[in-house]
Amino acid sequence: MERKINAEMFVLRSVACLSIALLHALYRVYDGETSWVESIGLLLTFGTPVFVFISQFVLSFAYPAGTPAGFWSKRIKYILLPYVIFGTLYAGLKGLDLAGREGLPLVGAVWYYLWRHLLLGDFHGYFILVIFQFYALHMVFQRLAGRLSPRRVLPVSFAINVAYLAFFNFTQPGDSAALHYIWDKMYWLFFPGWLFYFTGAYYLGRHERWFRDQLKRFRLAAYGLPVATGALVLLVNGQGWITAHSSKRIDMLLFASSMIVFLFAAASSMRRIPAVLEWISRYSFGIYLLHPLLLAVFAMAPASFGLRSLGVFSVALQFAGCVVGSALLMQLANRVPGGAYVVGRVGIGLGRKREDEPQAGGSASPATPAPES
């Protein structure tokens, strides 16, 4: 099955990846200690919803007639297996730290994190479990799409999404530790909290030309929406109406959606996608998985390196270091047999070639670009 490529997704994917890396670098230096850091950090959380949107848009646009052969096997090998490996790695590192601080047995400390990471997605790779739910939902949706009008599906999915988030944003858990855990983070895992991104991506991917035309007609609105919805997020946060600092807020649903529209509009107006954004897009899965590890390593660097004590400059150093370092590690891993099963495959570029494929002769296979398709 021949695969179509949408150039705008390179921009959305790279910007989403950079926003997440910048968010974590910012909190490594400032730890949310000032109001401006809190505000910027909250707005930067739009990156994960964008990844969820891209995962469905790519499928809907590239394979409108059905999923290709080997769909599940490729995603299990190059997305789910790295999730398991990195979930185990981060559990081991956290367990080692916990055992050292609390004097606990190492095996018990690692197990404390391991089952949470792998089964509950209790680390930054949780979005992989979300998109696997949408892979399955995509197949169901394809069978029903002919009988479902987007004019009905989109408002209903938005209402479900809002109701789901509102329940966890505005209610309090009981006294149970399990309920506190669900309210704190576990509700992130389930697809109703992301449903509007899925349905929007599904229909926009299938009607990509119509979407482009609408963006040309309403380009001013596309550029202004992030300003308006971003101001709303800051107002709601400043007033304390919603206290969660994550993308799983009702107001962030509006802001993240407006950022998707804005980024698509901006990308569609470019004559050529900048090479640096294409490069970041191709390595985005590895950057997403590896950057917290590199940030933790940077935290152990001597103070003379200036990675913690130079304010915004420290943020810039760690941000650049974790992005470039993660991409280089991913590139090296992909040159080792089996390395792609650990960090995922380097994504295809606009030229449809991988670095591990011959540059003359042969053809690029319909691969699984990181982190979502």
VENQUI-V127442 format. One record per residue. N is the residue number from 1. PHI is phi in whole degrees, 0 to 359 (none if undefined). OMEGA is omega in radians with two decimals (none if undefined). D_LAST is the distance of its C-alpha to the last C-alpha in whole Angstrom. Layout:
n=N phi=PHI omega=OMEGA d_last=D_LAST
n=N phi=PHI omega=OMEGA d_last=D_LAST
This chain:
n=1 phi=none omega=-3.13 d_last=15
n=2 phi=290 omega=-3.08 d_last=15
n=3 phi=254 omega=3.05 d_last=12
n=4 phi=268 omega=3.14 d_last=12
n=5 phi=241 omega=3.09 d_last=11
n=6 phi=258 omega=-3.05 d_last=12
n=7 phi=295 omega=-3.12 d_last=14
n=8 phi=299 omega=-3.11 d_last=15
n=9 phi=295 omega=3.08 d_last=11
n=10 phi=294 omega=3.12 d_last=12
n=11 phi=289 omega=-3.14 d_last=15
n=12 phi=300 omega=-3.10 d_last=14
n=13 phi=294 omega=-3.10 d_last=11
n=14 phi=291 omega=3.14 d_last=14
n=15 phi=294 omega=3.10 d_last=17
n=16 phi=298 omega=3.12 d_last=15
n=17 phi=298 omega=-3.13 d_last=15
n=18 phi=294 omega=-3.13 d_last=18
n=19 phi=296 omega=-3.14 d_last=19
n=20 phi=290 omega=3.11 d_last=19
n=21 phi=296 omega=3.13 d_last=20
n=22 phi=293 omega=3.10 d_last=23
n=23 phi=303 omega=-3.10 d_last=24
n=24 phi=290 omega=3.07 d_last=24
n=25 phi=294 omega=3.13 d_last=26
n=26 phi=298 omega=-3.12 d_last=28
n=27 phi=287 omega=3.06 d_last=29
n=28 phi=295 omega=-3.09 d_last=30
n=29 phi=272 omega=-3.00 d_last=33
n=30 phi=256 omega=3.12 d_last=34
n=31 phi=55 omega=3.09 d_last=33
n=32 phi=62 omega=-3.01 d_last=33
n=33 phi=278 omega=3.14 d_last=36
n=34 phi=235 omega=-3.07 d_last=37
n=35 phi=295 omega=-3.12 d_last=36
n=36 phi=291 omega=3.08 d_last=35
n=37 phi=294 omega=3.12 d_last=32
n=38 phi=299 omega=-3.11 d_last=32
n=39 phi=292 omega=3.13 d_last=31
n=40 phi=296 omega=3.14 d_last=29
n=41 phi=300 omega=3.13 d_last=27
n=42 phi=297 omega=3.14 d_last=26
n=43 phi=294 omega=-3.13 d_last=25
n=44 phi=289 omega=-3.14 d_last=22
n=45 phi=289 omega=3.12 d_last=21
n=46 phi=297 omega=-3.03 d_last=19
n=47 phi=299 omega=-3.11 d_last=16
n=48 phi=295 omega=3.05 d_last=14
n=49 phi=302 omega=3.10 d_last=15
n=50 phi=296 omega=3.08 d_last=13
n=51 phi=300 omega=3.11 d_last=10
n=52 phi=297 omega=3.10 d_last=10
n=53 phi=300 omega=-3.10 d_last=11
n=54 phi=299 omega=-3.08 d_last=8
n=55 phi=303 omega=3.14 d_last=5
n=56 phi=274 omega=3.14 d_last=8
n=57 phi=301 omega=-3.12 d_last=9
n=58 phi=300 omega=3.14 d_last=7
n=59 phi=295 omega=-3.09 d_last=7
n=60 phi=295 omega=-3.13 d_last=10
n=61 phi=283 omega=-3.02 d_last=11
n=62 phi=283 omega=-3.06 d_last=10
n=63 phi=230 omega=-3.08 d_last=11
n=64 phi=293 omega=-3.08 d_last=14
n=65 phi=268 omega=-3.10 d_last=16
n=66 phi=147 omega=-3.12 d_last=14
n=67 phi=282 omega=-3.08 d_last=11
n=68 phi=282 omega=3.07 d_last=12
n=69 phi=296 omega=3.12 d_last=14
n=70 phi=76 omega=-3.07 d_last=13
n=71 phi=303 omega=-3.07 d_last=9
n=72 phi=288 omega=-3.08 d_last=11
n=73 phi=297 omega=3.12 d_last=12
n=74 phi=294 omega=-3.11 d_last=10
n=75 phi=287 omega=3.06 d_last=8
n=76 phi=292 omega=-3.10 d_last=11
n=77 phi=288 omega=-2.97 d_last=12
n=78 phi=255 omega=3.09 d_last=10
n=79 phi=235 omega=-3.08 d_last=9
n=80 phi=289 omega=3.13 d_last=12
n=81 phi=297 omega=3.02 d_last=14
n=82 phi=301 omega=3.08 d_last=14
n=83 phi=300 omega=3.14 d_last=14
n=84 phi=295 omega=-3.10 d_last=17
n=85 phi=295 omega=-3.12 d_last=19
n=86 phi=286 omega=3.04 d_last=19
n=87 phi=299 omega=3.10 d_last=20
n=88 phi=290 omega=-3.14 d_last=23
n=89 phi=299 omega=-3.12 d_last=23
n=90 phi=292 omega=3.07 d_last=24
n=91 phi=295 omega=3.11 d_last=26
n=92 phi=297 omega=-3.13 d_last=28
n=93 phi=293 omega=3.11 d_last=29
n=94 phi=294 omega=3.12 d_last=29
n=95 phi=296 omega=3.11 d_last=31
n=96 phi=297 omega=3.11 d_last=33
n=97 phi=295 omega=-3.14 d_last=34
n=98 phi=296 omega=-3.14 d_last=35
n=99 phi=297 omega=3.13 d_last=37
n=100 phi=292 omega=-3.09 d_last=39
n=101 phi=283 omega=-3.02 d_last=40
n=102 phi=257 omega=-3.13 d_last=41
n=103 phi=69 omega=-3.13 d_last=42
n=104 phi=269 omega=3.03 d_last=40
n=105 phi=300 omega=-3.05 d_last=40
n=106 phi=299 omega=-3.10 d_last=36
n=107 phi=299 omega=3.13 d_last=35
n=108 phi=295 omega=3.14 d_last=35
n=109 phi=293 omega=3.11 d_last=34
n=110 phi=293 omega=-3.13 d_last=31
n=111 phi=298 omega=3.12 d_last=30
n=112 phi=305 omega=3.14 d_last=31
n=113 phi=268 omega=-2.99 d_last=28
n=114 phi=300 omega=-3.08 d_last=26
n=115 phi=292 omega=3.09 d_last=26
n=116 phi=291 omega=3.14 d_last=25
n=117 phi=297 omega=-2.99 d_last=22
n=118 phi=282 omega=-3.06 d_last=20
n=119 phi=267 omega=-3.06 d_last=21
n=120 phi=250 omega=-3.13 d_last=22
n=121 phi=63 omega=-3.04 d_last=19
n=122 phi=277 omega=2.97 d_last=22
n=123 phi=201 omega=-2.96 d_last=20
n=124 phi=294 omega=3.11 d_last=18
n=125 phi=276 omega=-3.06 d_last=15
n=126 phi=301 omega=-3.06 d_last=16
n=127 phi=296 omega=3.10 d_last=13
n=128 phi=295 omega=3.08 d_last=11
n=129 phi=294 omega=3.10 d_last=13
n=130 phi=294 omega=-3.06 d_last=13
n=131 phi=288 omega=3.04 d_last=9
n=132 phi=293 omega=3.02 d_last=10
n=133 phi=297 omega=-3.13 d_last=13
n=134 phi=285 omega=3.00 d_last=11
n=135 phi=301 omega=3.14 d_last=9
n=136 phi=292 omega=3.14 d_last=13
n=137 phi=295 omega=3.11 d_last=14
n=138 phi=301 omega=-3.12 d_last=12
n=139 phi=294 omega=3.08 d_last=14
n=140 phi=293 omega=-3.08 d_last=17
n=141 phi=296 omega=-3.13 d_last=17
n=142 phi=300 omega=-3.13 d_last=16
n=143 phi=287 omega=-3.06 d_last=20
n=144 phi=258 omega=-2.97 d_last=21
n=145 phi=303 omega=-3.11 d_last=20
n=146 phi=295 omega=-3.11 d_last=23
n=147 phi=257 omega=-3.07 d_last=25
n=148 phi=246 omega=3.11 d_last=24
n=149 phi=274 omega=3.10 d_last=25
n=150 phi=299 omega=3.12 d_last=23
n=151 phi=295 omega=3.08 d_last=26
n=152 phi=263 omega=-3.05 d_last=27
n=153 phi=294 omega=-3.06 d_last=23
n=154 phi=296 omega=3.09 d_last=22
n=155 phi=298 omega=-3.14 d_last=26
n=156 phi=293 omega=-3.14 d_last=25
n=157 phi=294 omega=3.09 d_last=22
n=158 phi=295 omega=3.13 d_last=23
n=159 phi=297 omega=3.10 d_last=26
n=160 phi=297 omega=-3.14 d_last=25
n=161 phi=299 omega=-3.13 d_last=23
n=162 phi=295 omega=-3.12 d_last=26
n=163 phi=297 omega=-3.14 d_last=28
n=164 phi=297 omega=-3.13 d_last=26
n=165 phi=294 omega=-3.13 d_last=26
n=166 phi=298 omega=-3.13 d_last=29
n=167 phi=302 omega=-3.10 d_last=30
n=168 phi=277 omega=3.10 d_last=29
n=169 phi=285 omega=-2.96 d_last=30
n=170 phi=244 omega=3.07 d_last=33
n=171 phi=245 omega=-3.12 d_last=35
n=172 phi=247 omega=3.09 d_last=36
n=173 phi=287 omega=3.05 d_last=35
n=174 phi=284 omega=-3.08 d_last=38
n=175 phi=279 omega=-3.09 d_last=40
n=176 phi=292 omega=3.08 d_last=38
n=177 phi=297 omega=3.13 d_last=35
n=178 phi=296 omega=3.12 d_last=33
n=179 phi=293 omega=3.09 d_last=33
n=180 phi=299 omega=3.13 d_last=33
n=181 phi=294 omega=3.13 d_last=30
n=182 phi=297 omega=-3.13 d_last=28
n=183 phi=292 omega=-3.09 d_last=29
n=184 phi=286 omega=-3.07 d_last=28
n=185 phi=207 omega=-3.00 d_last=25
n=186 phi=294 omega=3.13 d_last=24
n=187 phi=296 omega=3.08 d_last=23
n=188 phi=300 omega=-2.95 d_last=20
n=189 phi=287 omega=-2.91 d_last=18
n=190 phi=266 omega=-2.93 d_last=19
n=191 phi=298 omega=3.12 d_last=17
n=192 phi=301 omega=3.13 d_last=20
n=193 phi=286 omega=-3.10 d_last=20
n=194 phi=227 omega=-2.92 d_last=17
n=195 phi=298 omega=-3.10 d_last=17
n=196 phi=294 omega=3.08 d_last=18
n=197 phi=298 omega=-3.13 d_last=15
n=198 phi=296 omega=-3.08 d_last=13
n=199 phi=293 omega=3.09 d_last=16
n=200 phi=299 omega=3.14 d_last=16
n=201 phi=294 omega=-3.13 d_last=13
n=202 phi=299 omega=-3.08 d_last=13
n=203 phi=285 omega=3.12 d_last=17
n=204 phi=292 omega=3.08 d_last=16
n=205 phi=294 omega=3.14 d_last=13
n=206 phi=282 omega=-3.13 d_last=16
n=207 phi=235 omega=-3.03 d_last=19
n=208 phi=297 omega=3.14 d_last=17
n=209 phi=294 omega=3.08 d_last=21
n=210 phi=299 omega=3.13 d_last=23
n=211 phi=299 omega=3.11 d_last=21
n=212 phi=300 omega=-3.12 d_last=22
n=213 phi=297 omega=3.13 d_last=25
n=214 phi=294 omega=3.12 d_last=25
n=215 phi=294 omega=3.08 d_last=24
n=216 phi=293 omega=-3.13 d_last=27
n=217 phi=290 omega=-3.04 d_last=30
n=218 phi=240 omega=-3.07 d_last=29
n=219 phi=296 omega=3.14 d_last=28
n=220 phi=298 omega=3.11 d_last=31
n=221 phi=294 omega=3.14 d_last=29
n=222 phi=298 omega=3.14 d_last=26
n=223 phi=280 omega=-3.09 d_last=27
n=224 phi=272 omega=-3.09 d_last=30
n=225 phi=303 omega=3.14 d_last=27
n=226 phi=300 omega=3.12 d_last=26
n=227 phi=295 omega=-3.11 d_last=30
n=228 phi=293 omega=-3.10 d_last=31
n=229 phi=287 omega=3.06 d_last=28
n=230 phi=296 omega=3.09 d_last=28
n=231 phi=296 omega=3.10 d_last=32
n=232 phi=296 omega=3.12 d_last=32
n=233 phi=301 omega=-3.13 d_last=30
n=234 phi=293 omega=3.09 d_last=32
n=235 phi=295 omega=-3.14 d_last=35
n=236 phi=299 omega=-3.14 d_last=34
n=237 phi=291 omega=-3.13 d_last=33
n=238 phi=296 omega=3.13 d_last=36
n=239 phi=278 omega=3.14 d_last=38
n=240 phi=75 omega=-3.14 d_last=37
n=241 phi=290 omega=2.99 d_last=36
n=242 phi=232 omega=-3.03 d_last=32
n=243 phi=260 omega=-3.14 d_last=33
n=244 phi=294 omega=3.12 d_last=29
n=245 phi=250 omega=-3.13 d_last=27
n=246 phi=201 omega=3.12 d_last=24
n=247 phi=279 omega=-3.07 d_last=21
n=248 phi=266 omega=3.11 d_last=22
n=249 phi=234 omega=3.13 d_last=25
n=250 phi=300 omega=-3.10 d_last=26
n=251 phi=292 omega=3.09 d_last=27
n=252 phi=289 omega=3.04 d_last=24
n=253 phi=299 omega=3.12 d_last=22
n=254 phi=288 omega=-3.09 d_last=24
n=255 phi=293 omega=-3.14 d_last=23
n=256 phi=298 omega=3.11 d_last=20
n=257 phi=296 omega=3.12 d_last=20
n=258 phi=292 omega=3.08 d_last=22
n=259 phi=292 omega=3.08 d_last=20
n=260 phi=298 omega=3.12 d_last=17
n=261 phi=298 omega=-3.12 d_last=20
n=262 phi=299 omega=-3.10 d_last=22
n=263 phi=295 omega=3.11 d_last=19
n=264 phi=294 omega=3.13 d_last=18
n=265 phi=295 omega=3.14 d_last=22
n=266 phi=297 omega=-3.12 d_last=22
n=267 phi=293 omega=-3.11 d_last=20
n=268 phi=291 omega=3.12 d_last=21
n=269 phi=272 omega=-3.14 d_last=24
n=270 phi=280 omega=3.06 d_last=24
n=271 phi=291 omega=-3.13 d_last=25
n=272 phi=212 omega=3.11 d_last=23
n=273 phi=291 omega=3.14 d_last=20
n=274 phi=305 omega=-3.07 d_last=21
n=275 phi=301 omega=-3.10 d_last=21
n=276 phi=294 omega=3.11 d_last=21
n=277 phi=289 omega=3.07 d_last=18
n=278 phi=298 omega=-3.14 d_last=16
n=279 phi=297 omega=3.14 d_last=17
n=280 phi=297 omega=3.12 d_last=16
n=281 phi=300 omega=-3.10 d_last=12
n=282 phi=294 omega=-3.11 d_last=12
n=283 phi=255 omega=-2.97 d_last=13
n=284 phi=297 omega=-3.12 d_last=12
n=285 phi=295 omega=3.11 d_last=10
n=286 phi=295 omega=3.11 d_last=14
n=287 phi=297 omega=-3.14 d_last=16
n=288 phi=299 omega=-3.08 d_last=14
n=289 phi=284 omega=-2.96 d_last=15
n=290 phi=269 omega=-2.96 d_last=19
n=291 phi=298 omega=3.08 d_last=20
n=292 phi=296 omega=3.11 d_last=22
n=293 phi=295 omega=3.13 d_last=24
n=294 phi=292 omega=3.09 d_last=25
n=295 phi=296 omega=3.08 d_last=26
n=296 phi=293 omega=3.09 d_last=28
n=297 phi=294 omega=3.12 d_last=30
n=298 phi=300 omega=-3.12 d_last=31
n=299 phi=295 omega=3.14 d_last=32
n=300 phi=269 omega=-3.13 d_last=35
n=301 phi=290 omega=3.10 d_last=36
n=302 phi=302 omega=-3.11 d_last=39
n=303 phi=300 omega=-3.12 d_last=40
n=304 phi=294 omega=3.12 d_last=42
n=305 phi=285 omega=3.11 d_last=38
n=306 phi=74 omega=-3.10 d_last=38
n=307 phi=275 omega=-3.12 d_last=34
n=308 phi=229 omega=-2.94 d_last=36
n=309 phi=246 omega=-3.05 d_last=39
n=310 phi=247 omega=3.03 d_last=38
n=311 phi=59 omega=-3.07 d_last=37
n=312 phi=300 omega=3.10 d_last=34
n=313 phi=297 omega=3.08 d_last=34
n=314 phi=297 omega=3.10 d_last=33
n=315 phi=299 omega=-3.12 d_last=30
n=316 phi=298 omega=3.14 d_last=30
n=317 phi=297 omega=-3.11 d_last=30
n=318 phi=291 omega=3.12 d_last=28
n=319 phi=299 omega=-3.14 d_last=25
n=320 phi=296 omega=-3.11 d_last=25
n=321 phi=295 omega=-3.10 d_last=26
n=322 phi=285 omega=3.11 d_last=23
n=323 phi=290 omega=-3.11 d_last=21
n=324 phi=293 omega=-3.14 d_last=22
n=325 phi=298 omega=3.13 d_last=23
n=326 phi=296 omega=3.13 d_last=20
n=327 phi=296 omega=3.14 d_last=18
n=328 phi=294 omega=3.10 d_last=21
n=329 phi=296 omega=3.11 d_last=21
n=330 phi=295 omega=3.13 d_last=17
n=331 phi=298 omega=3.11 d_last=19
n=332 phi=297 omega=-3.13 d_last=22
n=333 phi=297 omega=-3.13 d_last=20
n=334 phi=288 omega=3.07 d_last=18
n=335 phi=269 omega=3.11 d_last=21
n=336 phi=258 omega=3.11 d_last=22
n=337 phi=306 omega=3.14 d_last=22
n=338 phi=84 omega=-3.11 d_last=20
n=339 phi=296 omega=-3.14 d_last=19
n=340 phi=293 omega=3.09 d_last=15
n=341 phi=285 omega=-3.12 d_last=15
n=342 phi=267 omega=-3.05 d_last=17
n=343 phi=246 omega=-3.07 d_last=15
n=344 phi=86 omega=3.13 d_last=11
n=345 phi=273 omega=3.00 d_last=11
n=346 phi=296 omega=-3.07 d_last=12
n=347 phi=290 omega=3.08 d_last=10
n=348 phi=287 omega=3.09 d_last=11
n=349 phi=261 omega=3.13 d_last=14
n=350 phi=295 omega=3.08 d_last=15
n=351 phi=278 omega=3.07 d_last=17
n=352 phi=64 omega=3.10 d_last=15
n=353 phi=239 omega=3.01 d_last=16
n=354 phi=261 omega=3.14 d_last=15
n=355 phi=293 omega=-3.12 d_last=18
n=356 phi=267 omega=3.09 d_last=19
n=357 phi=255 omega=3.11 d_last=19
n=358 phi=296 omega=-3.10 d_last=23
n=359 phi=277 omega=3.08 d_last=23
n=360 phi=226 omega=-3.10 d_last=26
n=361 phi=80 omega=-3.13 d_last=25
n=362 phi=75 omega=-3.13 d_last=22
n=363 phi=220 omega=3.11 d_last=19
n=364 phi=285 omega=3.13 d_last=16
n=365 phi=281 omega=3.07 d_last=14
n=366 phi=291 omega=-2.96 d_last=10
n=367 phi=263 omega=-3.12 d_last=8
n=368 phi=250 omega=-3.10 d_last=5
n=369 phi=290 omega=-3.09 d_last=6
n=370 phi=277 omega=-0.11 d_last=7
n=371 phi=259 omega=-2.79 d_last=7
n=372 phi=241 omega=-2.98 d_last=4
n=373 phi=252 omega=none d_last=0
